[in-house]
Amino acid sequence: MTATVDAVDITTVLEHLRQSATSLNDQRLNALLDVLAEHSRTPRPQLLIAGTTGSGRASLVNLITRQPDLLPRSSLRKLPIPLALKLGAAPRVEIEAVSGTRLSIPFRNLGAVLSGDLDDIPQPQMAQVYAPGDLLSLCDLRVEAIDVERDETYWRALLAGSDFLLLVLNATSPLSHAERSFVRDHLAEGFGLQRVAIIINQIDRVPEEERETIAEHVKAFLGSFAAQPAILSVSLEALLHEAGSDEPPSAEREAIDRLVGDVTEHGAAVKDRSLVAGIRMALEELERSVIATEAILSLDSARVEELKDTLKARETELTERAHRLDQRIHTFIGTLIREQLLREIASFGDMLRRRMPEEIRAVEEVGTARKYLPGYLERVWTDLLERQMVATRGKLADEAMSVSRMIEADLHEVLGDELAGLDAGVADFGPIEESLRTVVMPKRSKHYASGIAKGLSLHGYIMLYFNPPLGVLSLLASQGVQRAYRSQITGSEMEGLVASALVAEHTLEDEIAKRINSQFDELLADVREEILFAYRRTVAVAENALANDFPSEENAEA
């Protein structure tokens, strides 16, 4: 290929793919080709901005368009209505109703539409926003919520027609289930993370001690994927305020401008890459369709009817097996692994409370002891958790492989090789393994508390390096000691410090146990969903394959 993809070449490739899709009666592939054909005719790059409701998507749009009041911003939850922003001579809004009718409304009423406060208009399914502006003269914008029910077909079409994606995460609760699922299911493979930038918003609402932890947590999750997106931690609210002042642009603002500028300044190359990625996706879809078709063509009509009956009769059995496997995982992970980890934490806490008074009293100056006590608590707990997490992750990785083998064996045993083989991805249960491997915990940078040996020491806990968990350790330890110290000073200052340390340590231990329980609960919910998906996917693919009127062998070979 030359520097840009020849439009004639794209059209020719799409036509050949269309002929194959029509021959195979593959409606899914035809729908994808419709999107790619439309995208190839669109002159400007298509920039998609996605995130959960309340993550700050509107703030990002207002920032990059340099129009601070273009989209309404509110702390109130908005309706998850997709927004399409295009160049217009003056601001105006068109609402596309669920019924398909279109209605123009005053631009000032856009906020009321998004909040559901206008009762005299039909239920909207899309809002088209037209506005002037330099950015909109160079690209079109689309704003989507990822925490609402959208089927795979919706996201495939939307992403196939997009050139670059800005994914906005909420720093106060990053990587929710919806966010992780969106990255894993829709971005990592088909769209490609190399065409994604992640904006971690509202970082100013996170304690300073934890901010680096948030970004490291996101990087740890993304580390299992081949491509890596750019990641920026910002406060969009602060950047909007900065944009309206005479202050020079901050490094964060310049980074966002560069991201968007790379898309608009190299629009032709960006579109070329996205079209090539879309065609690659279509070819993969065609390959799956051919495999399924060949499997069906090898069967006679009587065998097809027999397989239909088998599939219907055994679908319930597969569901029961999925629930049994789910119970096994809940027993092994939710009870055995979790309880063993919590017992180790409780035992360590008891030992620490017995030894800590002696350690503190061994320090001659109470000021020195008080200075290093928070770091001491953080360090000893981090070292313990480093060791435990290495062991825990090993157990989870082993369980992931076991789960994948059991699912594949169940599918072939219950459905037989013919039905299970209709799904070319039957042995690919990567999401389950990924869920189990990324359960705990975010990586942290080296903290100032690494120097606690100057004042305090607790020997024997420097273990294998791992991703240290719970970025709140330092903050909780420091605040706990300070609060307890103010209320526990009775007798000498040193004894008051000892008493406060014991109270703070117990509080810290409780918080660690609480967070570990929460993470295991989230893990189990993810794994349950993935197990059911793995079983249902193969059933759905087989049902679809058997229901289609496939072409003759001659047409298939052609």
C-alpha positions as CSV (number, residue, x, y, z in Angstrom):
1,M,0.0,0.0,0.0
2,T,1.0,3.6,-0.5
3,A,1.0,6.2,2.2
4,T,-2.8,6.4,1.9
5,V,-5.1,3.6,1.1
6,D,-6.5,3.9,-2.4
7,A,-10.3,4.3,-2.3
8,V,-10.6,2.1,-5.4
9,D,-8.7,-0.7,-3.6
10,I,-10.9,-0.4,-0.5
11,T,-14.0,-0.5,-2.7
12,T,-12.8,-3.6,-4.5
13,V,-11.9,-5.4,-1.3
14,L,-15.3,-4.6,0.2
15,E,-17.1,-5.8,-3.0
16,H,-15.2,-9.2,-2.9
17,L,-16.1,-9.5,0.8
18,R,-19.7,-8.7,0.1
19,Q,-19.9,-11.4,-2.5
20,S,-18.6,-13.9,-0.1
21,A,-20.9,-12.8,2.7
22,T,-23.9,-13.0,0.4
23,S,-22.9,-16.5,-0.8
24,L,-22.6,-17.6,2.8
25,N,-25.8,-15.9,3.9
26,D,-23.9,-14.2,6.6
27,Q,-26.0,-11.2,7.8
28,R,-23.6,-10.3,10.6
29,L,-20.7,-9.9,8.1
30,N,-23.0,-8.0,5.7
31,A,-23.8,-5.5,8.5
32,L,-20.2,-5.0,9.2
33,L,-19.4,-4.4,5.6
34,D,-22.2,-1.8,5.4
35,V,-20.5,0.2,8.2
36,L,-17.0,-0.1,6.6
37,A,-18.4,1.1,3.2
38,E,-20.0,4.1,4.8
39,H,-16.9,4.8,6.8
40,S,-14.7,4.7,3.7
41,R,-16.9,7.4,2.2
42,T,-16.7,9.7,5.2
43,P,-14.1,12.4,4.6
44,R,-13.2,13.4,8.2
45,P,-11.8,11.3,11.0
46,Q,-14.4,10.0,13.5
47,L,-13.4,10.5,17.1
48,L,-15.3,8.5,19.7
49,I,-15.5,9.6,23.3
50,A,-16.7,6.8,25.6
51,G,-17.0,6.3,29.4
52,T,-19.4,5.5,32.1
53,T,-22.1,7.9,33.0
54,G,-20.6,10.7,35.2
55,S,-17.0,10.0,34.2
56,G,-16.6,13.4,32.5
57,R,-17.2,12.8,28.8
58,A,-19.0,16.2,28.4
59,S,-16.1,18.0,30.1
60,L,-13.7,16.4,27.7
61,V,-15.7,17.4,24.7
62,N,-15.9,21.0,25.9
63,L,-12.1,21.0,26.6
64,I,-11.0,19.7,23.2
65,T,-13.5,21.8,21.2
66,R,-12.4,24.9,23.3
67,Q,-16.1,25.6,24.0
68,P,-16.6,25.3,27.8
69,D,-20.4,25.5,27.6
70,L,-20.9,23.3,24.4
71,L,-22.3,20.3,26.3
72,P,-24.1,20.6,29.6
73,R,-22.1,19.4,32.6
74,S,-23.8,18.4,35.8
75,S,-23.2,16.2,38.8
76,L,-26.7,14.8,38.3
77,R,-27.0,11.5,36.4
78,K,-27.9,12.0,32.7
79,L,-29.8,9.7,30.4
80,P,-27.3,7.5,28.4
81,I,-28.3,9.1,25.0
82,P,-25.6,8.9,22.3
83,L,-24.5,12.3,21.0
84,A,-23.1,13.0,17.5
85,L,-21.3,16.3,17.1
86,K,-20.8,17.8,13.7
87,L,-19.8,21.1,12.2
88,G,-22.6,23.7,11.9
89,A,-22.9,27.4,11.2
90,A,-24.7,27.9,14.5
91,P,-25.4,25.7,17.6
92,R,-28.5,23.6,17.1
93,V,-29.8,20.2,18.2
94,E,-31.8,17.5,16.4
95,I,-33.4,14.7,18.4
96,E,-33.9,11.3,16.8
97,A,-36.8,9.6,18.6
98,V,-37.0,5.8,19.2
99,S,-39.9,5.8,16.7
100,G,-37.5,7.1,14.0
101,T,-38.9,10.7,13.8
102,R,-36.6,13.7,13.9
103,L,-37.2,16.9,15.9
104,S,-35.3,20.1,16.1
105,I,-35.1,21.7,19.6
106,P,-33.5,24.9,20.9
107,F,-29.8,24.4,21.8
108,R,-30.5,25.7,25.3
109,N,-32.8,22.7,25.9
110,L,-30.1,20.0,25.3
111,G,-29.4,19.8,29.1
112,A,-33.1,19.2,29.8
113,V,-33.2,16.4,27.1
114,L,-30.2,14.7,28.6
115,S,-31.6,14.8,32.1
116,G,-35.1,13.6,31.0
117,D,-36.8,16.8,32.1
118,L,-38.6,17.6,28.8
119,D,-41.9,15.7,28.8
120,D,-43.3,17.2,25.5
121,I,-40.8,15.5,23.2
122,P,-40.7,11.8,22.1
123,Q,-38.3,9.4,23.8
124,P,-34.9,10.2,22.2
125,Q,-32.4,7.5,21.1
126,M,-29.8,9.9,19.6
127,A,-29.0,13.6,19.7
128,Q,-27.3,15.3,16.8
129,V,-25.4,18.5,18.0
130,Y,-24.3,21.0,15.3
131,A,-21.8,23.7,16.3
132,P,-19.1,25.8,14.8
133,G,-15.5,25.3,15.8
134,D,-12.0,24.5,14.6
135,L,-12.1,20.9,15.8
136,L,-15.5,20.1,14.3
137,S,-14.2,21.4,11.0
138,L,-11.5,18.7,11.1
139,C,-13.4,15.7,12.6
140,D,-16.7,14.4,13.8
141,L,-17.3,13.5,17.5
142,R,-19.4,10.8,19.0
143,V,-20.2,10.5,22.7
144,E,-21.3,7.1,24.2
145,A,-22.0,5.6,27.6
146,I,-20.5,2.2,28.1
147,D,-22.5,1.3,31.3
148,V,-25.8,0.7,29.5
149,E,-27.2,-2.4,27.8
150,R,-25.8,-2.5,24.2
151,D,-25.5,-5.7,22.3
152,E,-22.3,-6.8,20.5
153,T,-23.7,-5.8,17.1
154,Y,-24.1,-2.2,18.3
155,W,-20.5,-1.9,19.5
156,R,-19.1,-3.6,16.4
157,A,-20.8,-1.2,14.1
158,L,-19.9,1.8,16.2
159,L,-16.3,0.9,16.6
160,A,-15.9,-0.2,12.9
161,G,-17.0,3.4,12.0
162,S,-14.6,5.1,14.4
163,D,-11.0,6.1,13.9
164,F,-9.8,6.8,17.4
165,L,-11.3,6.4,20.9
166,L,-10.8,8.5,24.0
167,L,-12.0,6.4,27.0
168,V,-12.7,8.4,30.1
169,L,-12.4,6.6,33.5
170,N,-13.5,7.9,36.9
171,A,-10.4,8.1,39.1
172,T,-12.5,7.6,42.3
173,S,-13.7,4.2,41.1
174,P,-11.5,3.2,38.2
175,L,-11.9,0.0,36.2
176,S,-15.5,-0.8,37.1
177,H,-16.9,-4.0,35.7
178,A,-18.4,-2.1,32.8
179,E,-15.1,-0.5,32.0
180,R,-13.1,-3.7,32.2
181,S,-15.7,-5.6,30.1
182,F,-15.7,-2.8,27.5
183,V,-11.9,-2.9,27.1
184,R,-11.6,-6.6,27.1
185,D,-14.6,-7.5,24.9
186,H,-14.6,-4.6,22.4
187,L,-11.3,-2.8,22.3
188,A,-8.4,-5.3,23.0
189,E,-9.0,-7.5,20.0
190,G,-11.3,-6.0,17.3
191,F,-10.7,-2.3,17.6
192,G,-7.1,-2.4,18.9
193,L,-5.8,-0.6,22.0
194,Q,-3.2,1.2,19.8
195,R,-6.1,3.4,18.6
196,V,-7.2,4.2,22.2
197,A,-6.1,6.8,24.8
198,I,-7.3,6.5,28.3
199,I,-8.2,9.7,30.3
200,I,-8.3,9.1,34.1
201,N,-10.5,12.0,35.1
202,Q,-11.2,13.5,38.6
203,I,-7.8,12.7,39.8
204,D,-8.0,15.7,42.1
205,R,-10.6,13.9,44.1
206,V,-8.1,11.1,45.0
207,P,-5.7,11.7,47.9
208,E,-2.3,12.6,46.6
209,E,-0.7,9.5,48.1
210,E,-2.9,7.3,46.0
211,R,-2.8,9.1,42.6
212,E,0.1,7.2,41.2
213,T,-1.5,4.0,42.4
214,I,-4.6,4.6,40.2
215,A,-2.6,4.9,37.0
216,E,-0.5,1.8,38.0
217,H,-3.7,-0.1,38.7
218,V,-4.9,0.7,35.1
219,K,-1.6,-0.3,33.6
220,A,-1.6,-3.6,35.5
221,F,-5.0,-4.4,34.0
222,L,-3.9,-3.5,30.5
223,G,-0.6,-5.3,30.9
224,S,-2.1,-8.6,29.7
225,F,-3.0,-7.2,26.3
226,A,-0.5,-7.0,23.4
227,A,-1.1,-3.3,22.6
228,Q,-1.0,-0.5,25.2
229,P,-2.9,2.8,25.0
230,A,-1.7,6.2,26.1
231,I,-2.8,7.0,29.7
232,L,-3.3,10.4,31.2
233,S,-4.4,11.3,34.7
234,V,-6.1,14.7,34.8
235,S,-8.8,16.8,36.3
236,L,-10.9,18.0,33.4
237,E,-12.7,20.4,35.6
238,A,-9.4,22.1,36.5
239,L,-8.3,22.1,32.9
240,L,-11.5,23.8,31.8
241,H,-10.9,26.4,34.5
242,E,-7.3,26.8,33.3
243,A,-8.5,27.2,29.7
244,G,-10.7,30.1,30.7
245,S,-7.9,31.9,32.4
246,D,-4.7,33.6,31.3
247,E,-2.6,30.8,32.7
248,P,-0.2,29.0,30.4
249,P,-1.4,25.5,29.4
250,S,-0.4,22.8,31.8
251,A,1.5,19.7,30.8
252,E,-1.8,17.7,31.0
253,R,-3.6,20.1,28.7
254,E,-0.8,20.0,26.2
255,A,-0.8,16.2,26.3
256,I,-4.6,16.1,25.5
257,D,-4.1,18.7,22.7
258,R,-1.3,16.5,21.2
259,L,-3.5,13.4,21.3
260,V,-6.4,15.1,19.4
261,G,-4.0,16.9,17.2
262,D,-2.3,13.7,16.1
263,V,-5.8,12.5,14.9
264,T,-6.8,15.6,13.1
265,E,-3.4,16.5,11.6
266,H,-2.9,13.0,10.2
267,G,-6.5,12.4,9.4
268,A,-5.9,10.4,6.1
269,A,-3.4,8.1,7.8
270,V,-5.7,7.6,10.8
271,K,-8.6,6.6,8.5
272,D,-6.3,4.3,6.5
273,R,-5.3,2.4,9.7
274,S,-8.9,2.1,10.9
275,L,-10.1,0.9,7.5
276,V,-7.4,-1.7,7.3
277,A,-8.3,-2.8,10.9
278,G,-11.9,-3.0,9.8
279,I,-11.1,-5.1,6.8
280,R,-9.0,-7.4,9.0
281,M,-12.0,-7.8,11.3
282,A,-14.2,-8.6,8.3
283,L,-11.7,-11.2,7.1
284,E,-11.7,-12.9,10.5
285,E,-15.5,-12.9,10.5
286,L,-15.4,-14.4,7.0
287,E,-13.0,-17.1,8.2
288,R,-15.3,-18.1,11.1
289,S,-18.3,-18.2,8.8
290,V,-16.5,-20.4,6.3
291,I,-15.5,-22.8,9.1
292,A,-19.0,-23.1,10.4
293,T,-20.4,-23.5,6.8
294,E,-17.9,-26.3,6.0
295,A,-19.0,-28.1,9.2
296,I,-22.6,-27.9,8.2
297,L,-22.0,-28.9,4.6
298,S,-20.4,-32.1,5.8
299,L,-23.7,-33.1,7.4
300,D,-26.8,-34.5,5.6
301,S,-30.2,-33.0,6.3
302,A,-31.3,-35.8,8.6
303,R,-28.2,-35.3,10.7
304,V,-28.8,-31.5,10.9
305,E,-32.3,-32.1,12.2
306,E,-30.9,-34.6,14.7
307,L,-28.3,-32.1,15.9
308,K,-31.1,-29.5,16.3
309,D,-33.0,-31.8,18.6
310,T,-29.8,-32.6,20.5
311,L,-29.0,-29.0,21.0
312,K,-32.5,-28.2,22.3
313,A,-32.5,-31.2,24.6
314,R,-29.1,-30.5,26.1
315,E,-29.1,-26.8,26.5
316,T,-30.6,-27.2,30.0
317,E,-27.9,-29.7,31.0
318,L,-25.2,-27.2,29.9
319,T,-26.8,-24.5,32.0
320,E,-26.7,-26.9,35.0
321,R,-23.1,-27.7,34.3
322,A,-22.3,-24.0,34.2
323,H,-23.9,-23.5,37.6
324,R,-22.0,-26.5,39.0
325,L,-18.7,-25.1,37.8
326,D,-19.7,-21.7,39.3
327,Q,-20.3,-23.4,42.6
328,R,-16.9,-25.1,42.4
329,I,-15.2,-21.8,41.8
330,H,-17.1,-20.1,44.6
331,T,-16.0,-22.9,47.0
332,F,-12.4,-22.9,45.8
333,I,-11.9,-19.1,45.3
334,G,-14.6,-17.6,47.5
335,T,-14.1,-19.8,50.5
336,L,-10.7,-21.7,50.4
337,I,-8.4,-19.1,48.9
338,R,-10.1,-16.1,50.4
339,E,-10.4,-17.6,53.9
340,Q,-6.8,-18.8,53.9
341,L,-5.7,-15.3,52.9
342,L,-7.9,-13.6,55.6
343,R,-6.6,-16.1,58.2
344,E,-3.0,-15.2,57.3
345,I,-3.9,-11.5,57.7
346,A,-5.5,-12.0,61.1
347,S,-2.6,-14.1,62.3
348,F,-0.1,-11.5,61.2
349,G,-2.1,-8.8,62.8
350,D,-2.1,-10.6,66.1
351,M,1.6,-11.2,66.0
352,L,2.2,-7.6,65.0
353,R,0.2,-6.2,67.9
354,R,2.3,-8.4,70.3
355,R,5.6,-7.3,68.9
356,M,4.9,-3.6,68.1
357,P,5.0,-2.2,71.7
358,E,8.5,-3.6,72.1
359,E,9.6,-2.2,68.7
360,I,8.3,1.3,69.5
361,R,9.7,1.4,73.0
362,A,13.1,0.5,71.6
363,V,13.3,3.9,69.9
364,E,14.8,6.5,72.2
365,E,13.1,9.6,70.9
366,V,9.3,9.7,70.9
367,G,9.4,12.2,68.1
368,T,11.4,9.8,65.9
369,A,9.0,6.9,66.7
370,R,5.9,9.0,65.9
371,K,7.5,10.2,62.6
372,Y,8.2,6.8,61.3
373,L,5.3,4.9,62.8
374,P,2.9,5.3,59.8
375,G,5.6,4.2,57.3
376,Y,6.4,1.2,59.6
377,L,2.8,0.1,59.5
378,E,2.6,0.5,55.8
379,R,5.9,-1.4,55.1
380,V,5.3,-4.4,57.3
381,W,1.8,-4.9,55.9
382,T,2.9,-4.4,52.3
383,D,5.7,-6.9,52.8
384,L,3.2,-9.5,54.2
385,L,0.7,-8.9,51.4
386,E,3.5,-9.1,48.8
387,R,4.2,-12.6,49.9
388,Q,0.6,-13.7,50.2
389,M,-0.4,-12.2,46.8
390,V,2.4,-14.2,45.0
391,A,0.9,-17.4,46.4
392,T,-2.7,-16.3,45.8
393,R,-2.0,-15.4,42.1
394,G,-0.3,-18.7,41.5
395,K,-3.4,-20.5,42.8
396,L,-5.7,-18.4,40.7
397,A,-3.6,-18.9,37.5
398,D,-3.8,-22.7,38.1
399,E,-7.6,-22.5,38.6
400,A,-8.0,-20.5,35.4
401,M,-6.4,-23.2,33.3
402,S,-8.5,-25.9,35.1
403,V,-11.7,-23.9,34.4
404,S,-10.9,-23.5,30.7
405,R,-10.2,-27.3,30.4
406,M,-13.5,-28.2,32.2
407,I,-15.6,-25.9,30.1
408,E,-14.2,-27.3,26.8
409,A,-14.6,-30.8,28.0
410,D,-18.2,-30.2,29.1
411,L,-19.1,-28.7,25.7
412,H,-17.7,-31.6,23.7
413,E,-19.2,-34.2,26.1
414,V,-22.7,-32.7,26.1
415,L,-22.9,-31.4,22.6
416,G,-20.6,-33.7,20.8
417,D,-17.7,-32.8,18.6
418,E,-19.9,-31.7,15.7
419,L,-21.9,-29.1,17.6
420,A,-19.1,-27.9,19.7
421,G,-16.9,-27.6,16.6
422,L,-19.3,-25.2,15.0
423,D,-17.9,-22.5,17.2
424,A,-14.3,-21.8,16.0
425,G,-13.6,-20.1,19.4
426,V,-14.8,-22.9,21.6
427,A,-11.4,-23.4,23.2
428,D,-10.7,-19.7,23.7
429,F,-11.7,-18.8,27.2
430,G,-9.1,-16.1,27.7
431,P,-11.5,-13.7,29.5
432,I,-11.9,-16.1,32.4
433,E,-8.2,-16.6,32.8
434,E,-7.7,-12.8,32.6
435,S,-10.2,-12.2,35.3
436,L,-8.5,-14.6,37.6
437,R,-5.0,-13.3,36.9
438,T,-5.8,-9.6,37.4
439,V,-7.7,-9.9,40.7
440,V,-5.3,-8.3,43.1
441,M,-3.8,-5.6,43.3
442,P,-2.4,-2.3,41.9
443,K,1.3,-1.8,41.5
444,R,2.8,1.0,43.5
445,S,5.9,3.1,43.1
446,K,8.5,3.1,45.8
447,H,7.1,5.1,48.8
448,Y,9.0,7.4,51.2
449,A,8.3,4.7,53.8
450,S,11.0,2.6,52.3
451,G,13.3,4.5,54.6
452,I,11.7,3.4,57.8
453,A,14.7,1.3,58.8
454,K,16.3,4.6,60.0
455,G,13.9,4.6,63.0
456,L,12.1,1.2,63.3
457,S,12.7,-2.3,62.1
458,L,10.7,-5.5,62.0
459,H,12.9,-8.2,60.6
460,G,11.9,-11.2,58.5
461,Y,9.2,-9.6,56.3
462,I,11.1,-8.6,53.2
463,M,9.8,-11.1,50.7
464,L,9.6,-11.5,47.0
465,Y,8.6,-8.4,45.1
466,F,5.1,-8.3,43.9
467,N,2.5,-5.7,42.9
468,P,1.9,-4.1,46.3
469,P,-1.8,-3.9,47.1
470,L,-4.0,-1.2,48.5
471,G,-2.8,2.2,47.8
472,V,-4.6,3.5,50.9
473,L,-2.1,1.7,53.2
474,S,0.0,4.8,53.8
475,L,-2.9,7.2,54.1
476,L,-4.8,4.9,56.5
477,A,-1.7,4.3,58.6
478,S,-0.9,7.9,58.9
479,Q,-4.4,9.1,59.7
480,G,-5.0,6.2,62.0
481,V,-1.9,7.0,64.1
482,Q,-2.7,10.7,64.2
483,R,-6.3,10.2,65.3
484,A,-5.5,7.5,67.8
485,Y,-2.5,9.4,69.2
486,R,-4.6,12.5,70.1
487,S,-7.0,10.4,72.1
488,Q,-4.7,7.9,73.7
489,I,-2.1,10.1,75.5
490,T,-2.3,8.9,79.0
491,G,0.8,8.7,81.2
492,S,4.0,9.1,79.2
493,E,4.0,10.3,75.6
494,M,5.7,7.0,74.6
495,E,3.0,4.9,76.1
496,G,0.4,7.0,74.5
497,L,2.1,6.4,71.2
498,V,2.1,2.7,71.8
499,A,-1.6,2.7,72.6
500,S,-2.4,4.8,69.5
501,A,-0.3,2.5,67.3
502,L,-2.2,-0.6,68.5
503,V,-5.6,1.1,67.7
504,A,-4.3,2.3,64.3
505,E,-3.0,-1.1,63.4
506,H,-6.3,-2.8,64.2
507,T,-8.1,-0.3,62.1
508,L,-5.7,-0.8,59.2
509,E,-6.1,-4.6,59.4
510,D,-9.9,-4.3,59.3
511,E,-9.7,-2.1,56.2
512,I,-7.3,-4.5,54.4
513,A,-9.7,-7.4,55.1
514,K,-12.6,-5.3,53.9
515,R,-10.9,-4.4,50.7
516,I,-9.8,-7.9,50.0
517,N,-13.3,-9.2,50.5
518,S,-14.6,-6.6,48.1
519,Q,-12.1,-7.6,45.5
520,F,-12.9,-11.2,45.8
521,D,-16.6,-10.5,45.5
522,E,-16.0,-8.5,42.3
523,L,-13.8,-11.3,40.9
524,L,-16.4,-14.0,41.6
525,A,-19.1,-11.9,39.9
526,D,-16.9,-11.5,36.8
527,V,-16.0,-15.2,36.6
528,R,-19.7,-16.2,36.9
529,E,-20.5,-14.0,34.0
530,E,-17.6,-15.3,31.9
531,I,-18.5,-19.0,32.6
532,L,-22.1,-18.5,31.5
533,F,-21.0,-16.6,28.4
534,A,-18.5,-19.4,27.5
535,Y,-21.3,-22.0,27.6
536,R,-24.0,-19.9,26.0
537,R,-21.8,-18.6,23.2
538,T,-21.2,-22.1,21.8
539,V,-24.9,-22.9,22.0
540,A,-25.9,-19.7,20.3
541,V,-23.3,-20.2,17.5
542,A,-24.5,-23.7,16.9
543,E,-28.2,-22.7,16.9
544,N,-27.5,-20.0,14.4
545,A,-25.4,-22.3,12.2
546,L,-28.1,-25.0,12.1
547,A,-30.9,-22.5,11.6
548,N,-29.4,-20.9,8.4
549,D,-30.1,-22.1,4.9
550,F,-26.5,-22.8,3.8
551,P,-25.5,-22.8,0.2
552,S,-24.7,-25.8,-1.8
553,E,-21.2,-27.2,-1.8
554,E,-20.6,-25.8,-5.3
555,N,-21.4,-22.3,-4.3
556,A,-19.4,-22.6,-1.1
557,E,-16.4,-23.7,-3.1
558,A,-16.9,-20.8,-5.5
